[in-house]
Amino acid sequence: MTSKQGYELNIGIDWATNKHDVCIEFPDGKRSFDIIKASPEYIDEWITSLHQKYHGQIAVAVELCKGPIVYALQKYDFVTIFSINPAMLARYRTAFSTSGAKDDPTDAELALDIMLRYPENIKPLHTQSVEIRKLAFLVEQRRRLVDDKKRYSNRIINTLKQH
């Protein structure tokens, strides 16, 4: 049995540097929460084990359009990634939590809810070829190096002017 959007599993992820909080909605409508390590190897193992168990397409809602979790999941043709705007998620959170308290498992569930309730507003990311993704990563790294070089040059010039 698949969900109304045509996905076997629907997943919301609240990403972090060291771990990702996950909310999974199963075909029967039940949900479970989990924490996965933020390593590409562990993410690969986790998503492939889900696919082997449920055999269908998997929808993933995440607060990013690029980054390690997105890059780790983009390579699978059975995964469709939906990027949730962080500002939208924050506003949605305040609608249910007037204190504004942020909680990672709750954010994972809210991302999942947004994806399921507003499919017309949340569009899937278009995956690019591996070569294009590598090129974009290298261009981004080059831009950071150029910015660093400029920042250090300005610091040196400023220091010399002070002496």
Beta strands, then each sheet from edge to edge (+ up, - down):
strand 1: 9-14
strand 2: 19-25
strand 3: 31-37
strand 4: 58-62
strand 5: 79-83
sheet 1: 3+ 2- 1+ 4+ 5+
end
